[in-house]
Amino acid sequence: MRHKRAGFKLKRDMSGRRSLLRNLVTSIIQEERIITTVPKAKAARPLLEKMITLGKQDTLHARRLAAAFLMTPDSVKKLFDKIGPRFAQRNGGYSRIIRVGCRKGDGAEQALLELVGSELVKRAADRAKRREERLKALREGREDGETENPS
């Protein structure tokens, strides 16, 4: 029985588990969504929530704690510049786990671990990209001598 034994082992030793979870949290902060197995997502979620709470504080001490855990300086910068202010008015619940089915090779159940609100950010980025493409196409059409109303 596992009474009072918290946490996930993920079939790894302590150092392997720590580096796996650090990499997962860093990837989530950089990409805002990842697809992984359900146990890994459940193990990474509390660590991600703690990092976002540090990002909301925005003190030197919080930055150093986050830099000691996250793997890249870019992820630390994004955490404190973009993600922390985005969740400033929210008290927890910064991420969600959505089950997406089984992996083809070994049948492991997969999950999408994403930040709440990242779908809106992604949708807005896609809209801006499409708008730029339309404007570019219009400019190219006018530069070629084509007009919309031939007379």
C-alpha positions as CSV (number, residue, x, y, z in Angstrom):
1,M,0.0,0.0,0.0
2,R,1.1,3.5,-0.8
3,H,-0.3,5.3,2.2
4,K,1.2,8.9,2.5
5,R,3.3,8.4,-0.5
6,A,2.6,11.4,-2.7
7,G,3.9,12.1,-6.2
8,F,4.6,10.2,-9.4
9,K,7.6,8.0,-10.0
10,L,7.1,7.7,-13.8
11,K,9.4,4.6,-13.8
12,R,12.5,6.8,-13.4
13,D,15.1,7.5,-10.8
14,M,15.1,10.8,-9.0
15,S,17.5,12.7,-11.3
16,G,15.8,11.4,-14.5
17,R,12.4,12.3,-13.1
18,R,13.5,15.8,-12.1
19,S,15.1,16.6,-15.5
20,L,12.0,15.2,-17.3
21,L,9.6,17.4,-15.3
22,R,11.9,20.4,-15.7
23,N,12.0,19.9,-19.5
24,L,8.2,19.5,-19.6
25,V,7.5,22.7,-17.7
26,T,10.0,24.6,-19.8
27,S,8.4,23.4,-23.0
28,I,4.9,24.3,-21.7
29,I,6.0,27.8,-20.9
30,Q,7.7,28.3,-24.3
31,E,5.0,26.6,-26.5
32,E,2.0,27.1,-24.2
33,R,0.7,23.6,-25.0
34,I,2.3,20.1,-25.3
35,I,1.1,16.6,-25.9
36,T,2.4,14.0,-23.5
37,T,1.1,11.0,-21.6
38,V,-1.5,11.5,-18.9
39,P,0.7,10.6,-15.9
40,K,3.5,13.0,-17.1
41,A,0.9,15.7,-17.5
42,K,-0.5,15.2,-14.1
43,A,3.0,15.2,-12.6
44,A,4.1,18.4,-14.4
45,R,0.9,20.4,-13.7
46,P,1.6,21.3,-10.0
47,L,5.2,22.4,-10.9
48,L,3.8,24.5,-13.8
49,E,1.3,26.2,-11.4
50,K,4.1,27.0,-9.0
51,M,6.2,28.6,-11.8
52,I,3.3,30.7,-12.9
53,T,2.8,31.8,-9.3
54,L,6.4,32.9,-9.2
55,G,5.9,34.7,-12.5
56,K,3.1,36.7,-10.9
57,Q,5.3,37.9,-8.1
58,D,8.0,39.4,-10.4
59,T,10.7,39.9,-7.7
60,L,14.4,39.2,-8.0
61,H,14.1,36.2,-5.7
62,A,11.2,34.8,-7.7
63,R,13.2,35.2,-10.9
64,R,16.2,33.4,-9.4
65,L,14.0,30.5,-8.2
66,A,12.4,30.2,-11.6
67,A,15.8,30.4,-13.4
68,A,17.1,27.6,-11.1
69,F,14.2,25.4,-12.2
70,L,13.6,26.3,-15.9
71,M,16.1,25.2,-18.5
72,T,16.4,28.2,-20.8
73,P,16.7,32.0,-20.1
74,D,14.1,32.6,-22.8
75,S,11.5,30.7,-20.9
76,V,12.2,32.7,-17.7
77,K,11.8,35.9,-19.6
78,K,8.5,34.8,-21.2
79,L,7.3,33.6,-17.8
80,F,7.8,37.0,-16.2
81,D,7.0,39.3,-19.1
82,K,4.0,37.6,-20.7
83,I,2.6,34.7,-18.7
84,G,2.8,36.2,-15.2
85,P,0.9,39.4,-16.2
86,R,-1.7,37.4,-18.1
87,F,-2.7,35.5,-15.0
88,A,-2.3,38.4,-12.6
89,Q,-6.0,38.4,-11.7
90,R,-6.4,34.7,-11.5
91,N,-6.0,32.7,-8.3
92,G,-4.8,29.3,-9.5
93,G,-6.0,27.0,-12.2
94,Y,-3.6,28.2,-14.9
95,S,-3.5,25.0,-16.9
96,R,-5.8,22.3,-18.1
97,I,-5.3,18.7,-19.1
98,I,-7.4,17.4,-22.1
99,R,-7.2,13.7,-23.0
100,V,-6.7,13.3,-26.7
101,G,-6.7,9.5,-27.1
102,C,-4.1,6.7,-27.4
103,R,-0.7,6.8,-29.0
104,K,-0.4,4.6,-32.1
105,G,2.8,2.8,-31.2
106,D,2.3,1.6,-27.6
107,G,-1.3,2.5,-26.8
108,A,-0.3,5.0,-24.1
109,E,-3.1,7.4,-23.3
110,Q,-2.1,10.9,-24.3
111,A,-3.1,14.3,-23.0
112,L,-2.8,17.9,-24.1
113,L,-1.4,20.0,-21.3
114,E,-2.0,23.7,-22.1
115,L,-2.2,27.1,-20.4
116,V,-5.7,28.4,-19.9
117,G,-6.3,31.1,-22.5
118,S,-3.6,29.9,-24.9
119,E,-6.2,29.0,-27.4
120,L,-7.3,32.6,-27.6
121,V,-3.7,33.7,-28.0
122,K,-3.1,31.2,-30.8
123,R,-6.4,32.1,-32.5
124,A,-5.4,35.8,-32.4
125,A,-2.0,35.0,-33.8
126,D,-3.5,33.0,-36.6
127,R,-5.9,35.8,-37.4
128,A,-3.0,38.3,-37.6
129,K,-1.0,36.0,-39.8
130,R,-4.0,35.6,-42.2
131,R,-4.5,39.3,-42.3
132,E,-0.9,39.9,-43.1
133,E,-1.1,37.4,-45.9
134,R,-4.2,39.1,-47.4
135,L,-2.6,42.5,-47.2
136,K,0.6,41.1,-48.9
137,A,-1.5,39.5,-51.7
138,L,-3.3,42.8,-52.2
139,R,-0.1,44.8,-52.4
140,E,1.4,42.3,-54.9
141,G,-1.7,42.4,-57.0
142,R,-1.5,46.2,-57.2
143,E,2.2,46.2,-57.9
144,D,1.7,43.9,-60.9
145,G,-0.6,46.5,-62.5
146,E,-3.8,44.8,-61.8
147,T,-6.8,46.8,-60.7
148,E,-9.9,45.7,-59.1
149,N,-12.2,47.6,-61.4
150,P,-11.0,47.4,-65.0
151,S,-12.6,50.1,-67.1
